[in-house]
Amino acid sequence: TPNVYIRNYDELCDRIREIPGVKGCSPRIEWKAWLQFRNTYKEVTFLGIRPEQERGVSQLENYFKAGGKGHFDFKTEPSPDGIRIDVPRGVVLGREFPVFGRLVDFQLMTVRYEGGPFHKTFQSVGDFKSGMAEYDHGFLIMDLADAQSFLKLKGAITTVSITLDQ
């Protein structure tokens, strides 16, 4: 439902990981928004993740590498002198995303049933490539804390992702 969120998710994930057959468990926020860039709008889905926990649940790290991003995080790639910058509200876009150029600022806008409209500026810090055009064209991935801040959902998530042993 639009106004039910999962709280105490770290404790919940810890308990789920203890279940025999569970390979990984990771908290997520999955939400729809509109991306505004140069007076154009596009509907997108964004994922808020914790990369260190997502490793045991999904193939996202491989998708970051396939998109040319050398690190599974939301920092810039190394400059010529090897410096990587932690970008506030940095996101990784699908490889086929129709935003012109990289390291650009854009606005995300969304609504929540009990919260009204929200909008914030984000910055692209790289690409991912899943090989599925619909994902690579309309998904973006950000740090879980940035997604929570954007939606004003401090201490809450929308989804728990679980992977089972085969």
HELIX and SHEET records of a PDB file:
HELIX    1   1 TYR A    9  ARG A   17  1                                   9    
HELIX    2   2 PRO A   51  GLU A   54  1                                   4    
HELIX    3   3 LEU A   60  ALA A   66  1                                   7    
HELIX    4   4 ALA A  133  GLY A  138  1                                   6    
HELIX    5   5 LEU A  144  LEU A  151  1                                   8    
SHEET    1   A 7 THR A 159  LEU A 164  0                                        
SHEET    2   A 7 VAL A  22  PHE A  37 -1                                        
SHEET    3   A 7 THR A  40  ILE A  49 -1                                        
SHEET    4   A 7 PHE A 139  ASP A 143  1                                        
SHEET    5   A 7 GLY A  90  GLY A  94 -1                                        
SHEET    6   A 7 GLY A 116  PHE A 128  1                                        
SHEET    7   A 7 ASP A 105  ARG A 112 -1                                        
END                                                                             
